[in-house]
Amino acid sequence: MKASDIMKIIGGNPIHLDLDKESSGELFFDTRSPKENGIFLAFKGDQRDGHDFASSSPAAFSIVSQPVDAPAILVPDVMEAAALFAKDHRERLIDLKVIAITGSQGKTTTKDMLKHLLESSSISQIGQVVAPIGSYNNDLGVPITLSTCNERTQFCITEMGARHKGDIARLMRIASPNISAVLKVGTAHLGEFGSREAIAETKSELITELGSGGIAILGNYDEFTPVMAKGRSDLDVITFGQSGSEVIRATDIEMRGGFAHFELVTPTGREVVELRIAGEHNIANALAAAAIGYALDINENEIATALSTFEPVSKWRMELRQIDGVQIINDSYNANPESMSAALKTLQLLAQDSGGRTFAFLGKMHELGVLEGAFHKEVGDFHRELGIDYLISINEPRYLERAGEDQILLNSIDEAKNLFQHIEPGDCVLFKASRAEGLELLAEGFYQFLTEKSQSQGRKGGNPS
């Protein structure tokens, strides 16, 4: 698109800009991952100002909110300009099918599963599949994802998160999805919303804003989600779950060494699925992806094959590694009471298979509001119920019933590293906390510790097992 055409969409004034200059139209804001001939979005951050990088960017030009010494379009609000551009871009791609996913947990894993399913299915051979990088699920991430689509793109998967009422409705008006999937209403961001009812109301915007003739995919894992399409007779509704009453469901579930095996049942048949991503909670994510696949007329054999060959691709989400005989779960990207309990249960199941001890390195769960203390205690109680051998709490005493040999309170990640020497081959270790706690650094330190230990034993002629 020419710069002049883009200015008709977003408004603004040119700076050092040839109005006939053409751009690929791909939006980006991270100068570490630039888009050649794309459009650079200059934002003022807490530590850096994107305007300082406009002149060195390989972009065709930038969108800015203050004058720069580089080709640019000057607008009052860069984020609003990105939304206007993305909305117009999506409307031009009339053959593009957009899929929107939301839920208190599982959005990114479901997105990754669905991308793998679509790319491996026979219906996707005629076009590309676009999905967000990581968790691009907000006012910036959704426009950037949409801007990477073109006439050759067949499917675009979008994640939609929210911290306030109206956030998802705004993203829906930009993306205009054909299919909306709500996974589950839980307690993530409870501190900001105040109640699960308020969270449910916000998540339901994915359905209330869905255009007539759209397809609503609804999980049956809480009391709110299954009824979100009530009163919308203009939508096709497909439910998924494990109670036996859903359109897409799992039966004959077995957990084998932390991994789920089940029969996927659809209205047209059933197929066996053997997940390669750990955790019983990932059955729900797999069913959500299966329901979307079914809505797109992918047969159950292709769906089951894709789900059984999918392996985790997003960092720090039930990321499994085995080093020097130790099984490690790095689930440090985020945490809430539901995902914390699911990770602890997976830890226990993996240890049953290996016969080793269990170590849970846990940090604080954020954004839980007035129930924060009760939720931390609840997770601590669940750890004892499961029989986890060692709970190591990093700067969060509310997990612990009492500090002792099997319940350890530490003040920092550096202190936690001192416990690495006590972990032996056959043991299973979990790292989990809210993102701000930085437990991925502790996990990386553990990887390095085990690798150096193994190499050292090899140099000494030992035989690490």
URBELDA-V827834 format. One line per field, one symbol per residue. ss: DSSP state (h for helix, s for strand, l for the rest). phi: phi as a letter, one per 20 degrees, with the letter a starting at -180 (. if undefined). A space follows every 50 residues. Layout:
BEGIN
ss: ???
phi: ???
END
This chain:
BEGIN
ss: lshhhhhhhhllsssllllllsllllssllhhhlllllsssllsllllsh hhhhhhllllsssslllllllssslllhhhhhhhhhhhhhhhllllssss ssllllhhhhhhhhhhhhhhlhhhlllsssslllllllllhhhhhhhlll llssssssslllllllhhhhhhhhhlllsssslllllllhhhhllhhhhh hhhlhhhhllllllssssslllllhhhllllllllssssssllllllsss ssssssllssssssssllsssssslllllllhhhhhhhhhhhhhhllllh hhhhhhhhhlllllllllsssssllsssssllllllhhhhhhhhhhhhhh hhhhlllsssssllllllhhhhhhhhhhhhhhhhhhlllsssssllhhhl llllllssssllhhhhhllhhhlllllsssssllhhhlhhhhhhhhhhhh hhhhhhhhhllllll
phi: .fgfffffedmncfcldffefecfnfebceffcfdgmeceeedeefdcdg ffdffdfeffaddcdbgceagadecfbfffffffffffffffefefeddd cbqfbngfffgfffgffffeeffefebeddbffldfccfeffgffffefb feeeccececdbcbgnffgfffffelfecccdeadcdgmffeenbfffff ffffffefeffgnfdddcfdcbeeffdfegndfededcebrceodefdbd clfcddmndedbeedcfdqbbfccfddfofffffffffffffgffemeff fffffffedfcgcefmclfdbcclndecddcefabbgfffffffffgfff fffeneedcdeddfeemdmfegffffffffffffffnffcddedmbfffe fafafdcddcebffffffegfeecgnfccdcbafgffmffffffffgfgf fffffffffenfcfd
END
